[in-house]
Amino acid sequence: MPQRKAIIIGAGIAGLATAVRLAVQGFDVEVHEKNDRAGGKMYLIERDGYVFDAGPSLFTQPENIEELFAYAGEDIRDYFSYRSLPLACRYFFEDGKVVNAYTDQQAFADEMEQVLGEPGGNILRYLRDSAKVYEKVGSIFLNYSLHKLSTWLHPRVIGAFLTVRLPYLTKTLHQFNKSRLKTPEAVQIFNRFATYNGSNPFQAPGMLSLIPHLEQNQGTYYPEGGMISIPDTLRRLAEKKGVKFVFNSRVNNIVTESGRISGIVADGVFIPAATVVSNVDAYFTYKNLLEREDGVRKVLRNERSSSALIFYWGINREFSNLHLHNIFFSKQYREEFEHIFRHKRFFDDPTIYINITSKMEAGMAPEGTENWFVMINAPAKAGADWNQEVAAVRRNVLEKLNRILGVDLREHIAVEEVLTPEGIQQRTDSYLGSLYGTSSNSKWAAFLRHANFSSDIRGLYFTGGSVHPGGGIPLCLKSAAIVGELAATEL
Ligand SMILES: Cc1cc2nc3c(=O)[nH]c(=O)nc-3n(C[C@H](O)[C@H](O)[C@H](O)COP(=O)(O)OP(=O)(O)OC[C@H]3O[C@@H](n4cnc5c(N)ncnc54)[C@H](O)[C@@H]3O)c2cc1C
């Protein structure tokens, strides 16, 4: 019997993982990617000896990748290696306090007590509850489709409901954190986890307090070769499983007939297939590939997640006080989020994230220098004059970093590249440059996020950061696993 043909549109991390799963199941899989390489938001910028991972920088839950290799019957050690990091992040406050967020719970609690005066017991209790909510609630709703009755009828759902206490739903993450922690700095550190899916801690529900479990309890990791090694590895695995890649191939339309998938049109050519998986932002899947305004409206019921403005700086010296992941907090965190989500503007005192992979590996920057990835949360919006906005943000960022680090960075920037929200949209067709599809700024957000399948087109599936269970590498890999399960029923 001929194999059933599946076309995957987009070779982002979720498209790659879905391709592997469908190929293992026996589909004849073809991936069409408009760019010339796999990875989508994960790509590389190389200039004058400086190597920058352009997109994601934080790697958590490697078990999602381990599981994918096990599913494919391959030994991950032949493809990919990563190491666990004792320090998740270093936090800098304007008053000179510096907090090391160790991944050892007790060490982190001791540090919070010593530097901030936050009782260590508060931290241990918070992390314990975060683990419980993740395991009882998160791991269920993140690993299964919310749009299938079978998910809701399973006995494990009872355990989830028994775990959910009112504050997780009725309080915002900020209110929740204030009720659990004593010091404003500790509240700010735990508020920040809302940004891990592009949300506002002053609007998103307390349920997001499960996110710290991923970073502080399960730990953070560094993939050898940098983040780009993740999509590169998955592409190799997919090819090993027989997946065919067609790069520089922009899909124009998804073609349907009598409520079923019949194929796609790529660069003007019709290609028949019975199964299509869109790894393209759900907004553009409806807008451009299906030309369905009802779908567009449905996607837009959820606010977009935040975007980012990134400066890639080759720095001509080393900073021994910086680590792989560093955060320089805004003094007025609430105002910063008000600006980003309500006024759709940058705030003058932004929170700055700096990632430096040359701290981990030689070859990422010329000797004695560092590769700085400097990111600021940005509004997801259309019609901005980004050149003007970039200039203003750059001034504010330099002023803040110079003040806290006691240097004049202008003398040390040897190389500079910039990525704006518009650039993110252009590269990956992510509407308004959102990093994580839709935000979690309401308690219903998880339920409003698009399903992993189409309810009225048979054979059409959705994978990736703009659909269930959400954005970020771990969730994208989970969405691929859900689509794999759903599509298997077609064989
Ligand atoms: C700057 C930045 C920082 C981030 N930081 C982190 C982090 O630290 N940790 C983390 O876990 N996550 C992070 N994220 C989020 C993470 O990168 C995304 O959630 C994830 O990579 C999205 O993957 P995806 O599979 O949804 O597809 P995408 O990466 O969005 O890829 C979609 C692919 O589809 C292709 N495509 C689109 N339209 C078409 C078409 N018509 N035809 C053919 N191909 C098409 C695109 O070219 C692209 O390759 C960050 C994102 C950005 C941009």
The ligand as a MOL file (V3000), in Angstrom:
LIG
                    3D

  0  0  0     0  0            999 V3000
M  V30 BEGIN CTAB
M  V30 COUNTS 53 58 0 0 0
M  V30 BEGIN ATOM
M  V30 1 C 14.1820 36.5130 20.2030 0
M  V30 2 C 13.4940 35.2900 20.7290 0
M  V30 3 C 13.8480 34.7810 21.9600 0
M  V30 4 C 13.2210 33.6360 22.4540 0
M  V30 5 N 13.6580 33.0950 23.6290 0
M  V30 6 C 13.2380 31.8500 23.9650 0
M  V30 7 C 13.9160 31.1140 24.9830 0
M  V30 8 O 14.8840 31.6010 25.5580 0
M  V30 9 N 13.4830 29.8640 25.2810 0
M  V30 10 C 12.4140 29.2940 24.6260 0
M  V30 11 O 12.0620 28.1490 24.9310 0
M  V30 12 N 11.7760 29.9730 23.6330 0
M  V30 13 C 12.1700 31.2130 23.2810 0
M  V30 14 N 11.5870 31.8740 22.2370 0
M  V30 15 C 10.3750 31.3030 21.6170 0
M  V30 16 C 10.7210 30.1680 20.6700 0
M  V30 17 O 11.7390 30.5660 19.8120 0
M  V30 18 C 9.4940 29.8120 19.8390 0
M  V30 19 O 8.3830 29.5360 20.6810 0
M  V30 20 C 9.7380 28.6050 18.9690 0
M  V30 21 O 11.0170 28.5950 18.3880 0
M  V30 22 C 8.6610 28.6080 17.8940 0
M  V30 23 O 8.8230 27.4910 17.0820 0
M  V30 24 P 7.7140 27.0770 16.0510 0
M  V30 25 O 7.8920 25.6260 15.7950 0
M  V30 26 O 6.3820 27.5300 16.4870 0
M  V30 27 O 8.0320 27.8060 14.6780 0
M  V30 28 P 8.8300 29.0760 14.1890 0
M  V30 29 O 10.1830 29.1180 14.7860 0
M  V30 30 O 7.9680 30.2630 14.2780 0
M  V30 31 O 9.0100 28.6610 12.6620 0
M  V30 32 C 7.9760 28.6720 11.7300 0
M  V30 33 C 8.6130 28.3360 10.3960 0
M  V30 34 O 7.6110 28.3800 9.3880 0
M  V30 35 C 8.1780 28.9640 8.2200 0
M  V30 36 N 7.1060 29.4940 7.4030 0
M  V30 37 C 6.2240 30.4870 7.7510 0
M  V30 38 N 5.3420 30.6840 6.7430 0
M  V30 39 C 5.6810 29.8090 5.7630 0
M  V30 40 C 5.1280 29.5100 4.4810 0
M  V30 41 N 4.0630 30.1720 4.0120 0
M  V30 42 N 5.7140 28.5430 3.7400 0
M  V30 43 C 6.8020 27.8510 4.1960 0
M  V30 44 N 7.3600 28.0860 5.4060 0
M  V30 45 C 6.7930 29.0400 6.1780 0
M  V30 46 C 9.0790 30.0500 8.7720 0
M  V30 47 O 10.0460 30.4510 7.8410 0
M  V30 48 C 9.6790 29.3490 9.9810 0
M  V30 49 O 10.8690 28.6700 9.6650 0
M  V30 50 C 12.1830 33.0250 21.7150 0
M  V30 51 C 11.8120 33.5580 20.4670 0
M  V30 52 C 12.4810 34.6650 19.9610 0
M  V30 53 C 12.1160 35.1910 18.5860 0
M  V30 END ATOM
M  V30 BEGIN BOND
M  V30 1 1 1 2
M  V30 2 1 2 3
M  V30 3 2 2 52
M  V30 4 2 3 4
M  V30 5 1 4 5
M  V30 6 1 4 50
M  V30 7 2 5 6
M  V30 8 1 6 7
M  V30 9 1 6 13
M  V30 10 2 7 8
M  V30 11 1 7 9
M  V30 12 1 9 10
M  V30 13 2 10 11
M  V30 14 1 10 12
M  V30 15 2 12 13
M  V30 16 1 13 14
M  V30 17 1 14 15
M  V30 18 1 14 50
M  V30 19 1 15 16
M  V30 20 1 16 17
M  V30 21 1 16 18
M  V30 22 1 18 19
M  V30 23 1 18 20
M  V30 24 1 20 21
M  V30 25 1 20 22
M  V30 26 1 22 23
M  V30 27 1 23 24
M  V30 28 2 24 25
M  V30 29 1 24 26
M  V30 30 1 24 27
M  V30 31 1 27 28
M  V30 32 2 28 29
M  V30 33 1 28 30
M  V30 34 1 28 31
M  V30 35 1 31 32
M  V30 36 1 32 33
M  V30 37 1 33 34
M  V30 38 1 33 48
M  V30 39 1 34 35
M  V30 40 1 35 36
M  V30 41 1 35 46
M  V30 42 1 36 37
M  V30 43 1 36 45
M  V30 44 2 37 38
M  V30 45 1 38 39
M  V30 46 1 39 40
M  V30 47 2 39 45
M  V30 48 1 40 41
M  V30 49 2 40 42
M  V30 50 1 42 43
M  V30 51 2 43 44
M  V30 52 1 44 45
M  V30 53 1 46 47
M  V30 54 1 46 48
M  V30 55 1 48 49
M  V30 56 2 50 51
M  V30 57 1 51 52
M  V30 58 1 52 53
M  V30 END BOND
M  V30 END CTAB
M  END
